[in-house]
């Protein structure tokens, strides 16, 4: 799949360029710290890996308010 198409599809899926940027940045940090990839990919480019994870609904951006709500129910 063309990278430009992947990016546009990911922008639509997460709800905007800024949200996509935040999600990609946070996920790349996790991967750099040793988190496992959630999709099979031969790409060494972590941005491609993260875009594939987004497009395959393996990751999504969770709002801070939602995280607080989840934490209070645990």
C-alpha positions in Angstrom: 0.0 0.0 0.0 1.3 3.5 -0.9 2.5 5.4 2.2 0.5 8.5 1.3 -2.7 6.4 1.1 -1.8 4.8 4.5 -1.3 8.2 6.1 -4.6 9.6 4.7 -6.5 6.4 5.9 -4.9 6.6 9.3 -5.8 10.3 9.6 -9.4 9.5 8.9 -9.4 6.6 11.4 -7.9 8.5 14.3 -9.8 11.8 13.6 -7.1 14.2 12.5 -3.5 14.9 11.7 -2.7 16.1 15.2 -4.1 13.0 16.8 -2.3 10.8 14.4 1.0 12.6 15.2 0.5 12.1 18.9 -0.4 8.4 18.5 2.5 7.7 16.2 4.9 9.4 18.5 3.7 7.6 21.6 3.7 4.2 19.9 7.2 4.7 18.5 8.4 5.5 22.0 6.9 2.2 23.2 8.4 0.2 20.4 11.9 1.8 21.0 11.5 0.7 24.7 11.0 -2.9 23.6 7.2 -3.2 23.2 6.3 -6.0 20.7 4.9 -5.2 17.3 1.2 -5.9 17.1 1.3 -6.7 13.4 3.6 -8.8 11.3 5.8 -6.5 9.2 9.1 -6.8 7.6 9.6 -3.0 7.5 12.4 -1.5 9.6 10.6 1.8 9.4 8.7 2.1 12.7 6.3 4.7 11.2 5.1 2.1 8.7 4.7 -0.4 11.5 2.6 2.0 13.6 0.5 3.0 10.6 -0.2 -0.7 9.9 -1.1 -1.2 13.6 -3.6 1.7 13.4 -5.1 0.6 10.1 -5.6 -2.9 11.5 -7.3 -1.5 14.6 -4.5 -2.8 16.9 -4.0 0.5 18.6 -6.0 3.7 19.0 -5.7 7.0 20.9 -7.4 7.1 24.3 -8.3 10.5 25.8 -6.9 11.3 29.2 -10.4 11.7 30.5 -11.3 8.2 29.4 -8.2 6.8 31.1 -9.2 8.4 34.4 -12.7 6.9 34.0 -11.2 3.5 33.4 -8.9 3.8 36.3 -11.7 4.6 38.7 -13.7 1.6 37.7 -10.8 -0.8 38.4 
